């Protein structure tokens, strides 16, 4: 079951009594749990008929007891359990077996919502029981049409609008669909707020997006490379500082630098072999707009220059891993040399 299936069940009032919410897009799992609460509880009844538990600390016997208690002022009581240990692949907490037994014949006046993370252990009895008596909703990254609607809705809530071109620019700059991207809807929500705050008109501009979007680490590293290619070391160091402030560590930044320059070199070599953009994308496992980035960056360097840059990156990596140099100092010196 997906985001669309959950939305359909929510709007059609066909939500099951037992549901598991999980998947890479944890923003949607958390949103879905709140949506169930809002569907069955009012502001007044919430304090009586909605109970939330931390699965790592909760008494599961108490959770089972709460599930079996009738709602006081609502159509259904809503019990939300965040991160049940067994579903996360850890040892079951005392009482989880008892709650699993309850799930086989749940109360018709209770919604038990189990909110998990990005991964789930499908071998567990709790999961298998939920499959039989309820529904499993897996929340993966939104498809492009749904993501665009989601972004527009949030921008409209700030009484602003965004043209199609700038909307696509936001998506591309975010890196949301990049392979191995860690950029989520939580990041998007934060970046939308920054874009809106930067905007001085009713319409979001390309400049608003360019300046305000943080993007993911991969996108930021490429922006750093772009600054280096233009000879703007100050901007490159500013970008590096921003990445440190966002919590990126030196090892990951160095690995991303290495990966990006390897792909820039690979793109340049494949182009020289007569490969077209689509073929290059397939060989490198990259998206079309990423290949465009590699092509543009490759024009600023010769093949020999790119090889020397990679040698410097590998040398810095070796110095850090051998303990010969502090990781942050090594990275800053590297940026100064490139």
C-alpha positions in Angstrom: 0.0 0.0 0.0 1.3 3.5 -0.9 0.7 7.1 -0.1 -2.1 7.2 -2.7 -3.8 4.1 -1.2 -3.6 5.6 2.3 -5.1 8.9 1.0 -7.9 7.0 -0.7 -8.7 5.0 2.5 -8.6 8.2 4.6 -10.9 10.2 2.3 -13.2 7.2 1.8 -13.4 6.4 5.6 -12.1 2.9 5.0 -9.1 2.9 7.3 -8.5 -0.4 9.0 -8.3 -1.0 12.7 -4.7 -2.1 12.5 -2.1 -0.4 10.3 1.6 -0.2 10.0 3.2 2.9 8.5 6.8 2.7 7.3 9.1 3.5 4.5 12.0 5.8 3.3 9.8 8.9 3.4 9.3 9.1 7.2 7.7 12.5 6.8 4.7 10.8 5.2 4.6 8.1 7.9 4.4 10.8 10.6 1.9 12.8 8.5 -0.3 9.7 8.1 -0.3 9.0 11.9 -1.5 12.6 12.5 -4.1 12.3 9.8 -5.6 9.3 11.5 -5.8 11.2 14.8 -7.4 14.2 13.1 -9.9 12.0 11.4 -11.3 10.5 14.6 -10.6 13.0 17.3 -11.6 16.6 17.8 -9.5 19.1 19.7 -11.7 18.5 22.8 -11.8 14.7 22.6 -8.1 14.2 21.7 -6.9 14.3 25.3 -9.3 11.4 26.1 -9.3 9.3 22.9 -5.8 9.6 21.4 -2.8 8.0 23.1 0.8 8.1 21.8 3.5 5.7 23.0 7.2 5.5 22.4 7.8 1.9 21.5 11.3 1.9 23.1 10.0 2.9 26.5 6.3 1.9 26.6 4.6 -0.8 28.6 3.0 -3.0 25.9 0.6 -4.5 28.3 -0.7 -1.0 28.9 -0.9 -0.4 25.2 -3.0 -3.6 24.8 -5.3 -2.4 27.6 -5.7 1.0 26.0 -6.7 -0.7 22.7 -9.4 -2.7 24.4 -10.9 0.4 26.2 -13.9 2.1 24.5 -13.5 5.7 23.2 -15.2 8.3 25.4 -16.1 11.1 22.9 -15.0 9.8 19.5 -16.0 7.4 16.9 -12.8 5.5 17.4 -10.0 5.6 19.9 -6.6 6.1 18.2 -3.5 4.4 19.7 -0.2 5.4 18.0 3.0 3.4 18.8 6.2 4.9 17.5 9.0 2.5 16.6 7.9 -0.9 18.1 11.2 -2.8 18.8 10.4 -6.1 17.1 9.2 -4.5 13.8 12.6 -2.6 13.8 14.5 -5.8 13.9 15.3 -5.6 17.6 14.4 -7.9 20.5 10.7 -7.8 21.3 9.8 -5.8 24.4 7.8 -7.4 27.2 4.1 -7.5 26.2 4.6 -7.3 22.4 3.4 -10.9 22.0 0.3 -10.0 24.0 -0.4 -7.0 21.7 0.2 -9.2 18.7 -2.5 -11.6 20.0 -4.9 -8.6 20.4 -4.2 -7.7 16.8 -5.7 -11.0 15.6 -9.1 -9.9 16.8 -8.9 -6.1 17.3 -11.6 -3.9 18.8 -13.8 -2.3 16.1 -13.7 1.0 18.0 -9.9 1.3 18.1 -7.3 2.3 15.5 -3.9 0.9 16.4 -1.3 2.7 14.3 2.3 1.3 14.4 4.8 3.8 13.0 8.1 2.4 12.0 11.2 3.8 10.3 12.7 3.3 6.9 13.2 -0.5 7.4 10.9 -3.1 8.8 11.3 -6.8 9.8 8.7 -8.6 7.8 9.5 -11.9 9.5 8.0 -10.9 12.8 4.7 -12.2 14.0 3.4 -8.6 14.6 4.0 -7.8 10.9 2.4 -11.0 9.6 -0.6 -10.5 11.8 -1.0 -6.9 10.6 -1.0 -8.2 7.0 -3.9 -10.5 7.8 -6.1 -8.2 9.9 -5.1 -4.7 8.8 -3.0 -2.9 6.2 0.6 -2.1 5.6 1.3 1.4 4.1 4.8 1.9 2.7 5.7 5.5 2.1 8.3 5.8 -0.6 9.5 9.2 -2.1 6.6 10.9 -3.9 6.2 10.5 -7.6 7.0 13.8 -9.6 3.3 14.8 -10.1 2.5 14.3 -6.4 5.7 16.1 -5.3 4.8 19.1 -7.5 1.3 19.2 -6.0 2.8 18.9 -2.5 5.2 21.8 -3.1 2.6 24.0 -4.7 0.2 23.4 -1.8 2.8 24.5 0.8 3.8 27.6 -1.2 0.1 28.6 -1.7 -0.3 28.3 2.1 2.2 31.3 2.3 0.0 33.2 -0.2 2.6 32.8 -3.0 2.8 31.0 -6.3 5.6 29.3 -8.2 5.9 29.0 -12.0 6.5 25.6 -13.6 10.2 26.3 -14.5 11.1 27.5 -11.0 9.2 24.5 -9.5 11.3 22.1 -11.5 14.4 24.1 -10.5 13.5 23.5 -6.9 13.2 19.7 -7.5 16.4 19.5 -9.5 18.4 21.6 -7.0 17.1 19.6 -4.0 18.5 16.4 -5.3 15.3 14.6 -4.1 15.5 12.0 -6.9 19.3 11.6 -7.0 20.6 8.1 -6.4 21.5 7.5 -2.7 20.0 11.0 -1.8 19.3 11.5 1.8 17.1 14.6 1.0 13.6 14.1 2.3 10.3 15.9 2.5 11.4 17.2 5.9 14.4 18.9 4.1 12.0 20.1 1.5 9.6 21.7 4.0 12.5 23.5 5.6 13.8 24.7 2.2 10.4 25.9 1.1 10.2 28.1 4.2 13.6 29.6 3.3 12.6 30.2 -0.3 9.3 31.9 0.8 11.2 34.1 3.3 13.7 35.2 0.7 10.9 36.0 -1.9 9.9 39.7 -1.9 7.0 39.3 -4.4 4.0 37.1 -4.7 5.8 34.9 -7.2 8.9 32.7 -6.4 11.8 33.5 -8.7 14.8 31.5 -9.9 17.0 33.6 -7.8 14.9 32.8 -4.7 15.4 29.1 -5.4 19.1 29.3 -6.2 20.0 31.2 -3.1 17.7 29.5 -0.6 17.7 25.8 -1.4 20.1 23.9 0.7 19.8 20.7 -1.4 21.4 17.4 -0.3 25.1 16.8 0.3 25.6 15.6 -3.3 24.1 18.7 -4.8 26.0 21.0 -2.4 29.3 19.3 -3.3 28.6 19.8 -6.9 27.9 23.5 -6.3 31.3 23.7 -4.5 33.0 22.1 -7.6 31.2 24.6 -9.8 32.7 27.5 -7.7 36.1 25.9 -8.0 35.7 25.6 -11.8 35.0 29.3 -12.0 38.0 30.1 -9.8 35.8 31.5 -7.0 37.5 29.9 -4.0 35.8 32.2 -1.5 32.4 30.9 -2.6 33.8 27.3 -2.4 35.0 27.8 1.2 31.6 29.4 2.1 29.8 26.4 0.7 32.2 24.1 2.6 31.4 26.0 5.8 27.7 25.7 5.2 28.0 22.0 4.8 29.8 21.7 8.1 27.0 23.8 9.7 24.4 21.4 8.2 26.2 18.5 10.0 28.0 16.9 7.1 31.3 15.2 8.2 34.6 15.6 6.4 34.8 11.9 5.3 31.5 12.1 3.5 32.3 15.4 1.8 35.6 13.9 0.6 34.0 10.8 -0.7 31.4 12.9 -2.6 34.2 15.1 -4.0 36.0 12.0 -5.2 32.8 10.5 -6.7 31.8 13.7 -8.5 35.2 14.3 -10.0 35.4 10.7 -11.1 32.1 11.1 -12.9 33.2 14.4 -14.5 36.3 12.6 -15.8 34.2 9.6 -16.9 31.8 11.8 -18.8 34.6 13.6 -20.6 36.2 10.2 -21.6 32.9 8.7 -22.7 32.1 11.8 -24.7 35.6 11.5 -26.4 34.7 7.9 -27.3 31.6 9.1 -29.2 28.9 8.2 -26.6 25.8 10.4 -26.5 24.3 11.9 -23.4 21.7 9.1 -22.9 24.4 6.4 -23.2 26.6 8.3 -20.7 23.7 8.4 -18.3 23.1 4.7 -18.5 26.8 3.8 -18.1 27.3 6.1 -15.1 23.9 5.4 -13.6 23.1 9.1 -13.6 20.0 11.2 -14.5 20.0 13.4 -17.6 20.4 16.7 -15.7 23.3 15.2 -13.8 25.1 14.3 -17.0 24.5 17.9 -18.1 26.3 19.0 -14.9 29.2 16.7 -15.6 29.5 17.9 -19.2 29.5 21.5 -18.2 32.0 21.0 -15.4 34.2 18.9 -17.7 34.6 21.8 -20.1 36.5 23.7 -17.5 39.2 21.1 -17.1 41.4 19.0 -19.3 41.5 15.2 -18.8 45.0 15.6 -17.3 43.9 18.3 -14.9 41.0 16.1 -13.7 43.4 13.2 -13.1 45.7 15.4 -11.0 42.7 16.7 -9.0 41.7 13.1 -8.2 45.3 12.3 -7.2 45.1 15.2 -4.7 41.8 14.0 -3.3 43.1 10.4 -2.9 46.2 11.7 -1.2 44.2 13.8 1.2 42.0 10.7 1.9 45.1 8.7 2.7 46.5 11.3 5.0 43.3 11.5 7.0 42.8 7.7 7.3 46.4 7.2 8.3 46.1 9.9 11.0 48.8 12.1 9.5 46.5 15.1 9.3 43.3 16.4 10.9 40.3 15.7 8.6 38.9 19.2 8.6 42.3 20.8 8.0 43.1 18.3 5.2 39.8 19.1 3.5 40.3 22.9 3.8 43.8 22.6 2.4 42.6 20.4 -0.4 39.9 23.0 -1.4 42.6 25.6 -1.3 44.8 23.6 -3.8 42.1 22.6 -6.3 
